[in-house]
Amino acid sequence: MLNEKSSLESAIQQAEEKMQLRSFIEAINCWRHIIETYDQFPIGVRVRLASAYLDSGYADKASAEVEYCLQLAPDFDKALELQRRINIKKRLSHEIILTEANETKVTLYIESKLRPIPYEAIAAFSLRGWVSIKEGETAYLLLEITKKSITRLAFNEVRHDVVAALSGNDYSRHLPLCGFNYTVNISDIANIGVEIDGQAHWVCQPRLDEMLQILRGNDNWLFLENDTNRSVDQYTGRFLLDEQALTKYETFVNGLKELQQTQPMCYLVSPNKESVFPAHYPYARGGVTILDQVMATCGLGNEEYFIYPKDELFKAQNSYCRTDTHWTYGGAYTAFARCLSKFDVSVNHKNLFKFKTTLFEGDLGSKLEKLEYDTYTVATPAGKAPEIIFKSGTPRNHGRIIIYGNSDAPVKGTLAIFGSSFSYYFLEMFATVFSRVFFMYSPASPVMEILDEEKPDFVILETPERFLVHPPRIIENLSASPLSDIIESLTPFERDQIRSGIESEKEKDNIAYRFMKEKLSTLASA
């Protein structure tokens, strides 16, 4: 027993040394070795593993470890603090600053998009570019990793365009196999260079900097800036959809018309905060925006099922807060009531919820060096809360499934919602009204296999206004859905955690459970 304790202490010390050296990949291996080797170990080991994951750019893996810790010890301070740090980190975008070497004898050009880079893309960054290589030279791409090891990679793309572009500079004997395209964890790379005929030439050092995505508007209202959806450019009309994207919308809406004939449905576009309260926004709205394009191309303004509750949300006043991009629960309630009205569901829902105000930093106020808060409206059921009877447990939003059951609901029927993070705010509201709510994170993109299985009485397709840049689609089955892609991207360890999680859910007689069980089993035996 003493030997085992001493061995565990030595293993923890070794892992901590790796953390101090910022050799996070090695630290991850050390922490996982402890978890897999010892039957008993301090719960803090998992928190340190999560911290190593986060510092390596694997926020989703860090979240999964922290959530597991909090299941074992809900009040564990270190896990709660790390959870907050993860949430802040995941909301930030980054940019790569390339510092060129003072003297270099080779030409290396990086074509990768260097800003903005979402946090989740750091660990799977596409490093793409080319190098000038002359005939007869033997060359490799060099990557110096932060732990001082050097990775030597062969060039893997033929670039006739590069040869053509350089032909006027006496590069007639330039080799076309001079391009590279590798997926790397960009946070691990300290130096990028080229080896030519055995000689290393270091060309540039990448540095990962956090980008502040906050736009401060009038009356100190905060908005998104530099986000991947280009919110500012969308609002000002500088970013519009091309014909190909509009054609995809026409195809999607034609499919909705067919679907609506058999399925009472709402297509809900959750307005951007700046659309509801333009007086707080520092930019003027463009003459034509993506929303205008989509509505004009598809004639959505004339469709009964289309909801864009901008005016109602403005009248509600408490529908958004200064420090968050999403609507408040008060705003979600406005959209919830509008959908019930569209469905002609008559319920005295005002008495079903209790509303109160609190201070909330939100996903914008939390990004500032000094946190900012605003008054925020929250809602809870006035009576017994509906029960979550199944959840997929997947670590990322996309593809996530949550099923509610409520035998005391006033409406005995099923509602299916294919939505975004905006939908999280009214899920419990709908689950208070309907006896069953099936939610999938798939913004406005229904999965027909789910509809065929669940046979819902009502369907809501929800997407944020800023997501309109991505045309939704009608998905045939779960194998073609985001859930399938997410499961395939997980590590064996993560899949084991999810397999264990779905086996502990209350309801297993549903299409999500059956699909996930089969998918996980197939991957485990591959």
C-alpha positions in Angstrom: 0.0 0.0 0.0 2.8 2.4 0.9 4.6 1.6 -2.3 1.5 2.3 -4.3 0.9 5.6 -2.5 4.6 6.6 -3.1 4.3 5.6 -6.8 1.1 7.7 -7.2 2.7 10.8 -5.5 5.7 10.4 -7.8 3.4 10.2 -10.9 1.5 13.3 -9.8 4.8 15.2 -9.3 6.0 14.2 -12.7 2.7 15.4 -14.3 2.9 18.7 -12.4 6.5 19.2 -13.7 5.2 18.8 -17.2 2.6 21.4 -16.5 5.2 23.9 -15.2 7.3 23.3 -18.3 4.1 24.0 -20.4 4.6 20.6 -22.1 0.9 20.1 -22.0 0.7 17.1 -24.4 3.1 15.2 -22.2 1.2 16.4 -19.1 -2.0 15.0 -20.6 -0.3 11.6 -21.1 0.9 11.7 -17.5 -2.5 12.5 -16.0 -4.3 9.9 -18.1 -1.7 7.3 -17.1 -2.6 8.0 -13.5 -6.3 7.7 -14.1 -5.9 4.4 -16.1 -3.3 2.9 -13.7 -4.5 3.6 -10.2 -7.8 2.5 -8.7 -7.9 5.4 -6.3 -6.5 8.9 -6.9 -7.5 12.5 -5.8 -10.3 14.0 -7.8 -8.0 16.9 -8.5 -6.1 14.8 -10.9 -9.1 15.0 -13.3 -9.2 18.8 -12.9 -5.5 19.0 -13.7 -6.1 16.8 -16.8 -8.9 19.2 -17.8 -6.5 22.2 -17.3 -3.9 20.5 -19.5 -6.5 19.9 -22.2 -7.6 23.5 -22.1 -4.1 24.9 -22.4 -3.6 22.6 -25.4 -6.6 23.9 -27.2 -8.9 21.0 -26.5 -11.7 22.9 -24.7 -14.4 20.2 -25.3 -12.2 17.6 -23.7 -11.6 19.9 -20.8 -15.3 20.5 -20.4 -16.1 16.8 -20.4 -13.5 16.1 -17.6 -14.9 19.0 -15.5 -18.5 17.9 -16.0 -17.5 14.4 -14.9 -15.8 15.9 -11.8 -18.8 17.9 -10.9 -21.0 14.8 -11.2 -18.8 13.3 -8.5 -18.4 16.4 -6.4 -20.9 19.2 -7.4 -19.3 21.8 -5.0 -15.7 21.1 -5.9 -14.3 24.7 -6.0 -11.4 24.0 -8.3 -13.7 22.3 -10.9 -16.2 25.1 -10.7 -13.5 27.7 -11.3 -12.0 25.8 -14.2 -15.5 25.4 -15.7 -15.9 29.2 -15.7 -12.4 29.6 -17.2 -13.3 27.1 -19.9 -16.6 29.0 -20.7 -14.7 32.2 -21.1 -11.9 30.7 -23.2 -14.3 28.9 -25.6 -16.0 32.2 -26.4 -12.8 33.9 -27.5 -11.4 34.0 -31.0 -7.7 34.2 -31.8 -5.4 35.5 -34.4 -2.0 34.2 -35.4 0.9 36.7 -35.5 3.8 35.5 -37.7 7.2 36.9 -36.7 9.7 36.4 -39.6 13.3 35.5 -39.1 15.8 38.3 -39.6 17.6 36.4 -42.3 16.3 33.6 -44.4 17.5 32.0 -47.6 14.3 30.3 -48.6 10.8 31.5 -49.7 8.0 30.1 -47.5 4.5 31.4 -47.9 1.6 30.6 -45.5 -1.8 30.8 -47.1 -3.9 29.8 -44.0 -6.5 32.2 -42.7 -4.8 33.8 -39.7 -7.8 35.6 -38.1 -10.3 35.2 -36.6 -9.7 31.6 -35.4 -12.4 30.2 -33.1 -11.0 28.5 -30.0 -12.2 25.1 -31.1 -10.2 25.4 -34.4 -6.8 25.9 -32.6 -6.2 22.2 -32.1 -7.3 21.4 -35.6 -5.7 24.3 -37.5 -5.2 23.9 -41.3 -1.6 24.9 -41.9 -1.4 25.4 -45.7 1.1 27.1 -48.0 4.1 26.5 -50.3 7.9 26.7 -50.4 10.2 27.5 -53.4 12.1 24.2 -54.2 14.4 23.9 -57.1 14.9 20.7 -59.1 17.5 18.5 -57.5 16.9 19.8 -54.0 15.6 17.5 -51.2 13.2 19.5 -49.0 10.9 19.0 -46.0 8.7 21.2 -44.0 9.9 21.7 -40.4 7.8 22.3 -37.3 9.4 22.9 -34.0 7.1 21.9 -31.2 7.1 23.8 -27.9 8.7 20.9 -26.1 11.7 21.4 -28.5 11.1 18.4 -30.7 11.2 18.9 -34.4 8.6 17.3 -36.8 9.8 16.7 -40.4 7.0 16.6 -42.9 7.0 15.8 -46.6 5.4 18.3 -49.1 2.0 16.9 -50.0 0.4 19.2 -52.5 1.3 19.8 -56.2 1.2 23.5 -56.9 1.4 24.2 -60.6 0.0 27.7 -59.9 3.1 28.5 -57.8 5.4 27.3 -60.6 3.5 29.5 -63.1 3.6 32.5 -60.8 7.3 32.3 -60.2 8.3 31.4 -63.7 9.1 35.1 -64.4 11.7 35.1 -61.7 14.0 32.5 -63.1 12.2 29.7 -61.4 11.7 27.6 -64.5 13.1 24.6 -62.8 10.9 25.0 -59.7 9.4 21.7 -58.4 5.6 21.6 -58.4 5.4 19.3 -55.4 6.1 22.2 -53.1 2.8 22.7 -51.3 1.8 21.6 -47.8 -1.5 21.2 -46.1 -1.5 19.7 -42.6 -3.9 19.8 -39.7 -1.9 20.8 -36.6 -2.4 22.2 -33.1 -1.2 25.6 -33.8 -0.7 26.4 -30.1 2.1 23.7 -30.0 4.2 25.2 -32.8 7.1 27.5 -31.8 8.8 27.7 -35.2 8.1 27.0 -38.9 10.9 26.3 -41.4 12.3 24.3 -44.2 15.0 21.7 -44.5 16.8 21.8 -47.8 19.5 19.2 -48.5 19.9 18.5 -44.8 20.2 22.2 -43.8 17.4 23.7 -41.5 16.2 27.2 -42.4 13.8 28.7 -39.8 11.5 31.2 -41.4 8.8 32.4 -38.9 7.5 32.0 -35.4 3.7 31.8 -35.0 2.2 33.4 -31.9 -1.4 32.9 -30.9 -3.2 36.0 -29.6 -6.7 36.3 -28.3 -8.9 38.6 -30.3 -11.3 40.9 -28.4 -14.6 40.2 -30.0 -16.4 43.0 -28.2 -18.0 46.0 -29.9 -19.1 48.7 -27.5 -22.1 50.5 -28.7 -24.2 53.4 -27.4 -25.2 53.4 -23.7 -22.4 50.8 -23.2 -24.3 48.0 -24.9 -22.0 45.2 -26.0 -22.1 43.4 -29.3 -20.2 40.8 -31.2 -17.3 41.8 -33.5 -14.8 39.8 -35.6 -17.0 36.7 -35.2 -16.9 34.0 -37.8 -20.4 34.9 -39.0 -19.2 38.5 -39.6 -22.1 40.1 -37.7 -21.1 43.7 -38.3 -20.7 43.1 -42.1 -24.0 41.3 -42.2 -25.8 44.2 -40.4 -24.2 46.9 -42.6 -24.9 45.0 -45.8 -21.2 44.5 -46.7 -21.6 40.8 -46.5 -24.3 39.2 -48.6 -25.2 35.8 -49.9 -24.2 34.7 -53.4 -26.5 33.0 -55.9 -25.4 29.5 -54.9 -26.4 30.1 -51.3 -29.7 31.7 -52.3 -30.4 28.7 -54.5 -29.9 26.4 -51.4 -32.4 28.6 -49.6 -35.0 28.1 -52.3 -34.4 24.3 -52.2 -34.8 24.4 -48.4 -38.0 26.5 -48.4 -39.6 24.3 -51.1 -38.9 21.3 -48.9 -40.5 23.2 -45.9 -43.7 23.8 -48.0 -44.0 20.1 -48.5 -43.3 19.3 -44.9 -45.8 21.9 -43.7 -48.6 20.1 -45.4 -48.3 17.2 -43.0 -46.6 18.9 -40.0 -47.7 22.1 -38.2 -44.5 24.0 -38.2 -42.8 27.3 -37.3 -39.6 28.6 -38.9 -38.3 30.9 -36.3 -35.4 33.3 -36.9 -34.2 34.7 -33.6 -33.3 38.3 -34.2 -29.9 39.7 -33.5 -29.8 42.1 -30.6 -28.7 45.0 -32.9 -31.8 44.3 -35.1 -34.1 44.7 -32.1 -32.4 47.7 -30.5 -30.6 49.5 -33.4 -30.3 52.7 -31.3 -27.7 51.0 -29.2 -25.6 49.8 -32.2 -22.7 52.0 -33.5 -23.3 51.2 -37.2 -26.2 51.9 -39.5 -28.2 49.1 -41.0 -27.4 48.4 -44.6 -30.0 48.9 -47.3 -30.1 45.2 -48.0 -29.0 42.5 -45.5 -28.9 38.7 -45.7 -32.3 38.5 -44.0 -33.7 40.8 -46.7 -32.2 38.6 -49.4 -33.6 35.4 -47.9 -37.0 36.8 -47.4 -37.2 38.2 -50.9 -35.8 35.2 -52.6 -38.0 32.7 -50.8 -41.1 34.9 -50.2 -41.0 34.1 -46.5 -42.9 37.3 -45.6 -46.0 35.7 -47.1 -45.6 32.4 -45.4 -47.8 31.7 -42.3 -45.1 29.5 -40.7 -42.4 32.2 -40.7 -41.7 34.1 -37.5 -39.2 36.9 -37.0 -40.4 38.5 -33.8 -38.3 41.7 -33.9 -41.2 44.1 -33.1 -42.6 42.0 -30.2 -39.1 41.7 -28.7 -38.6 45.5 -28.9 -41.9 46.1 -27.1 -40.9 43.6 -24.4 -37.9 45.8 -23.5 -36.4 43.1 -21.2 -35.9 40.8 -24.1 -32.1 41.3 -24.3 -29.5 42.5 -21.9 -26.5 44.7 -22.4 -23.9 42.0 -21.8 -25.1 39.0 -23.8 -25.7 38.1 -27.4 -28.7 35.9 -26.7 -32.2 36.9 -25.7 -33.1 36.8 -22.0 -35.6 34.3 -20.7 -38.0 37.2 -21.1 -37.2 37.4 -24.8 -37.4 33.7 -25.1 -40.9 33.8 -23.5 -42.0 36.3 -26.2 -40.9 33.9 -28.9 -42.4 31.0 -27.0 -45.8 32.7 -26.8 -45.7 33.7 -30.5 -45.0 30.0 -31.5 -47.9 28.8 -29.4 -50.2 31.4 -31.1 -49.1 30.2 -34.5 -49.9 26.6 -33.5 -53.3 27.8 -32.1 -52.4 26.2 -28.8 -54.6 27.9 -26.2 -52.9 27.7 -22.7 -52.9 30.2 -19.9 -49.1 30.1 -20.0 -48.6 33.4 -18.0 -49.3 31.5 -14.8 -46.9 28.6 -15.6 -43.7 30.6 -14.9 -42.2 32.8 -12.4 -40.0 35.7 -13.6 -37.3 37.5 -11.7 -34.3 39.7 -12.4 -30.7 39.1 -11.5 -27.2 40.5 -12.5 -25.6 38.6 -15.4 -22.2 39.0 -17.1 -23.3 37.1 -20.2 -21.1 35.9 -23.1 -19.9 39.4 -23.8 -19.4 41.0 -20.4 -17.5 37.9 -19.4 -14.9 38.5 -22.1 -13.7 41.8 -20.8 -10.7 42.0 -18.5 -13.0 43.6 -15.9 -16.3 41.8 -15.9 -19.4 43.8 -16.7 -22.9 42.9 -15.6 -26.4 43.9 -16.5 -30.0 43.3 -15.3 -31.2 40.0 -16.7 -34.6 38.3 -16.7 -34.8 34.6 -15.8 -37.8 32.3 -15.7 -38.5 29.1 -13.8 -41.6 26.9 -13.8 -44.2 28.0 -11.2 -44.9 24.3 -10.4 -43.1 21.1 -10.8 -40.3 21.4 -13.4 -40.4 19.1 -16.4 -37.9 16.2 -16.4 -35.1 15.5 -18.8 -35.5 11.8 -19.7 -32.7 11.6 -22.2 -29.6 13.6 -23.2 -26.9 12.6 -25.7 -24.1 13.9 -23.4 -22.0 15.0 -26.4 -19.5 17.6 -25.5 -20.3 20.0 -28.3 -23.5 21.9 -29.1 -23.8 20.6 -32.7 -25.9 17.4 -32.8 -26.7 17.5 -29.1 -30.1 15.9 -28.2 -32.3 16.6 -25.1 -35.7 15.0 -24.5 -38.1 16.2 -21.9 -41.1 14.3 -20.5 -43.9 15.9 -18.5 -47.0 13.8 -17.6 -48.6 16.8 -15.9 -48.4 19.0 -19.1 -51.6 20.7 -20.1 -51.1 19.7 -23.8 -50.7 15.9 -24.4 -48.6 16.0 -27.5 -45.0 16.0 -28.8 -43.1 19.1 -29.9 -39.8 18.6 -31.9 -37.4 21.5 -32.0 -34.4 21.7 -34.3 -32.6 24.8 -33.1 -29.5 26.6 -31.7 -28.3 27.9 -28.3 -31.2 30.5 -28.4 -33.5 27.5 -28.1 -32.0 26.5 -24.7 -33.8 29.5 -23.2 -37.3 28.3 -24.0 -36.9 24.5 -23.9 -38.2 24.2 -20.4 -41.1 26.6 -21.2 -42.3 24.3 -24.0 -41.6 21.2 -21.8 -44.0 22.8 -19.3 -46.7 23.0 -21.9 -46.2 19.8 -23.9 -46.0 16.3 -22.5 -42.9 15.5 -24.7 -40.3 17.8 -26.2 -37.5 16.4 -28.5 -34.7 18.9 -29.0 -31.7 18.6 -31.4 -29.0 21.2 -31.9 -29.3 21.5 -35.6 -30.2 25.1 -36.5 -33.4 25.1 -38.6 -32.3 21.8 -40.2 -34.8 19.0 -39.4 -33.8 15.3 -39.5 -36.6 13.4 -41.3 -35.7 10.1 -39.5 -36.5 11.8 -36.2 -39.8 13.2 -37.5 -40.8 9.8 -38.8 -40.0 8.1 -35.5 -41.3 10.8 -33.1 -44.3 11.8 -35.2 -44.5 15.2 -33.4 -47.7 17.2 -33.3 -45.7 20.4 -33.8 -42.3 21.3 -35.2 -40.1 24.4 -34.6 -37.1 25.2 -36.8 -35.1 27.9 -35.0 -31.9 29.7 -36.1 -30.2 32.9 -35.0 -30.4 35.7 -37.5 -26.6 35.8 -37.7 -26.6 32.1 -38.7 -28.6 32.9 -41.9 -25.2 33.0 -43.6 -25.3 29.2 -43.5 -28.3 27.9 -45.5 -30.2 25.2 -43.5 -31.1 21.9 -45.0 -33.5 19.0 -44.6 -31.4 16.0 -43.4 -32.6 12.5 -44.2 -31.3 10.6 -41.3 -29.1 10.7 -38.2 -26.2 9.2 -40.1 -26.1 12.4 -42.1 -26.6 14.6 -39.1 -24.1 16.6 -37.0 -24.5 14.0 -34.2 -22.9 11.4 -36.3 -19.9 13.7 -37.2 -19.4 14.6 -33.6 -19.3 11.0 -32.4 -16.8 10.1 -35.0 -14.5 13.0 -34.0 -14.3 11.9 -30.3 -11.5 9.9 -28.8 -12.1 6.3 -27.6 -12.1 7.7 -24.0 -14.8 10.2 -24.8 -16.9 7.6 -26.5 -16.7 5.4 -23.5 -17.9 8.2 -21.3 -20.8 8.9 -23.6 -21.7 5.2 -23.9 -21.8 5.0 -20.1 -23.9 8.2 -20.0 -26.7 7.2 -22.3 -27.0 3.8 -20.6 -27.8 5.7 -17.4 -30.5 7.9 -19.0 -34.1 7.3 -17.9 -35.5 6.7 -21.4 -33.8 4.4 -23.8 -36.7 3.6 -26.2 -36.0 6.4 -28.6 -34.2 6.8 -31.9 -31.3 8.9 -30.5 -30.3 6.2 -28.0 -30.6 3.4 -30.6 -28.5 5.3 -33.1 -25.8 6.3 -30.6 -25.5 2.8 -29.2 -25.1 1.3 -32.6 -22.7 4.0 -33.8 -20.5 3.7 -30.7 -20.4 -0.1 -30.9 -19.4 0.0 -34.5 -16.6 2.5 -33.8 -15.4 0.4 -30.8 -15.1 -2.7 -32.9 -13.4 -1.0 -35.9 
